[in-house]
Amino acid sequence: MNQAIQFPDREEWRADLQAVCFPALVNGMQLMCALSAETMVRRFGGDEPRQWLALFSENRWDLEEEASDLIRDQQEDDQGWVWLS
């Protein structure tokens, strides 16, 4: 499947989901991607949302590549979100 995937710089902490969330544009359609607080701590450390956003920015390229792979493999959940683990 050939998909054009872009990631705008619009990551944010969502307290209601306890996750860092960021959009992906897939052939012009928006899809949401996320990393839970638990995943952020396990992978990068930190203990608060401000740190997790900074860690996300530091690791942006790798996380976007991982999200791209999951999108290409159609790994969206029932709500259409891609959760990185």
N, C-alpha and C positions, 0 to 999 in steps of 0.2 A: 504494500500500500504506500503510495507516494503522497505524503502530507507535508504541507508547509506549516511549520510550527515556530511561533515567535513568542517571546516572553517579555512583556512590558515590565519596566521597573516599578511595580506597584504592590510589592509584598506588604503584608500587614499582620499584626497579631490579632487573632480573633479569640477573645476571652470565652465566648459562648461555645467555641469548639476546642478550646485549649490547644490551639495550633497556629503556626505561621502559615498563612495562606498566600498564594500568588496565582495570578491568572496566566493562562496560555491561550494564544490565539491559534486555532487549528483551522486552516483554510478559511480564515475570517470569522470563525465562530469561537466564542469564548468558552473555555473550559477551566474549572478551578482545580488547583493542585494544593496539597497541604502536607505539612510535617507536624505531627503531634508534639506537644511539649516533651513527652516521654522519649520520643525518637530523637528530638534535638539534644536532650541531656545525654542519652546513650551514645550518640554519634559525635557530639561536639562539646559537651559540657555546658556550663552556664547554669544559672538558677533563676533567671527572670526574663520576661519577654523582651526587654531592651537588649539584653545580651544575645538572645536568640536571633533577633533581627540583625544584629551586627554579625553574628556567626553565619547567618544565612547569606548576607552580602559577601563575606569573605569566601564562601564556598559556592557562590552563585553558579559558576560555570558547570561544576560537577553535578549540582542538584538539578539544573536545567537539562543537562544531558540525561540524567536518570529519569526525570519526568518525561522527556521526549521518548525514551525507550518504552516506558509504561504506556504512553499515549499510543505509540505505534502498535503495541501489543494489545491495545484495547482493554486496558486494565482499570477502567472506570468502575466505581461502585454503583449501587442502585440509584443514587442521587446524581450521578454523572461526574463525581469528583475522583481525582487521582490522588491517592495517599502514598507518599513515599515511606519506606520502612527502614 
